[in-house]
Amino acid sequence: MARHLCRVKELLLIDAIGPFFRGYDRRVINWSKIPWDHAGRQGAAWWENARSELNVLARQAVAWGFNAASIDDVAHLADHEWLEPEVRQRVGRYRTEMRRCLEVLTRAGLAPHVTMDVFSTTPGLQRRLRIERMEPGEYLRGLLDRFLTDFPEVAGVIVRIGESDGKDVHDDFRSQLVLKTPEQARAFLQEMLPVFERHGRRLIFRTWTVGAYPIGDLMWHRDTFARVFEGITSPALVVSMKYGESDFFRYLPLNRNFFRTPLAKIVELQSRREYEGCGEYPNFTGWLHERFARELRQAQNVIGCMVWCQTGGWVPFRRLSFLDPEALWNDLNTYVTIRVVREGCLAEEAVRAFAKERRLGDADALIELLRLADECVRELLYVEEFARQKIFFRRVRIPPMLVVYWGNIFISHGLRRLLRFFVKDADAALRSARRCMDNLERMFPLAEKAGVPLEDIEYMRDTFHLLALAREYYFADDAPDIEQRILEAKRAYKWKYAKRGLRARYRVKTDFKPLLLNPRHLGWAVSFLMRRQRGYRMVDRLVILHGLSLIYRVIAARRPHWIPGFASKSAMGVDVVFK
């Protein structure tokens, strides 16, 4: 069977890591991959429960139309004699336990695809590679050949080359970025694809990057994309792209690279929205994904999708899709996404079918609630006028969301200055905030009719009330007491959800200290550092891409306090943007 898997046309992937987070007791959870340090401390009962929940997830996914699953990861499952003895022992246990998990997926009807970072190593492995003078590509070619032989049930490997482990990862293995140029990425593919062709498996190559090194614009720059993929014709290769030119945000057009290669492609979609509350409140993606599915019908050789129902983000939110009753909104997004992609049905039609399957209430009320919530997310979680602007810094398209990032709401004078520079119609921004707060009140009776949790609407209202106050701080000129009202609302919000025992709430970070920067100078700085076009300006090539990297390294070494703690400690750290 495995020798023919790469010829299967339709590929509908769902991520399957949720069960492995049970009992992971941290306030902020890194949802980028299975927490192996946590899993490695668990006994047989925990693993049995993980397989039981994996079976629930897999059977529901198959019933909805998925035919494949992604699960972590090659580094922890591939045996090699160069690993430290204690690490190799842990890998041996992971192999035994995860093989049983792979059996659960295959029995349910999902073809397992295992993730891999290029390149994950241990200290001992790094030393051995230096001694042997062996490049990562040569090592990985042998490792993957052995891995695919050892695990015939694995249908393919999903490769990430543009992002590595976050700074909070403390594990036997840590990944690092080693493919830094388009030429290195192309050479990597040419070296690995014969292995996958020989085994009849897929190599799913993700174009996601965070802007580091010359390969950092792969996801949106047509020339970089061509330098990596042009002329490659392997039947084993599938190119996986996020739908936009940045992360999973709204207001992004469909990535045009879908139309620039005849290679087999899949689109990455996120149903548990890591920047939009992770399903703690309704954040419907049905209309967004319906539009992308319709546009992708014009692209050549798009064979399916990869739907992220649990993976992604550093957040305190912990509802497990498919497994927790509270994960209703994530489940709804997942169900509607696979229906609009696989069958081409309308989002409203899929909502009605989901309401019937889950035995909810009035489907018309649910659709109206989702419309109101969708407007709140688009206009209050984002600042629409800013979000619609196309802005690039170095190799990164600036995210369309500034005020909220993962589980944090930022209210600061610096952001006030920045938003006032980009947003010219302040009155429209204030009116949309007031309209959204009215929408939230209208959602309560609709939630009762629809049979969905009122407490989720209450949480959304309380959270978005803070966003409305932030909007007033940013754009109103006649609110002298706004800072005090924000601090009082912040205390009330924190006290209310702490009293309820809820750790899954936003953190509100306030800083009203005036930014000592003339607005005109801010304008000059923004115009110099950022651009409105995808292509690089002369100043980018001469200064921004190279000189700024050196300046940042000097600041990081001599004035580290100038770099905000959140920016330097979260995920990979902001320094990766300057590589």
Buried (B, 14 or more C-beta within 10 A) or exposed (E): EBEEBBEBEEBBBBBBBBBBBBEBEEEBBBBBBBBBEBBBEBEEEBBEBBBEBBBBBBBBBBEBBBBBBBBBBBBBBBBBEBBBEEBBEBBEEBBEBBBEBBBBBBEBBBBBBBBBBBBBBBEBBBEBBEEEEEBBBEBBBEBBBBBBEEBEEBBBBBBBBBBBBBBBBEBBBBBEBBBBBBEBBBBBBEBBBEBBBEBBBBBBBBBBBBBBBBBBBBBBBBEBBBBBBEEBEBBBBBBBBBBBBBBBBBBBEBBEBBBBBEBBBBBBBBBBBBBBBBBBBBBBBBBBBBBBBEBBEEBEEBBBBBBBBBBBBBBBBBBBBBBBEBBBBBBBBBBBBBBBBBEEBBBBBBBBBBBEEBEBBBBBBBBBBBBBBBBBBBBBBBBBBBBEEBBBBBBBBBBBBBBBBBBBBBBBBBBBBBBBBBBEEBEBBBEBBEBBBEBBEEBEEBBBBBBBBEEBBBBBBBBBBBBBBBBBBBBBEEBEEBBEEBBEBBEEBBEBBEEEEEBBBBBBBBEEEEBEEEEEEBEEEBEEBBBEEBEBBEBBEEBBBEEBBEEBEEBBEEEEEEBBEBEEBBBBBBBBBBB
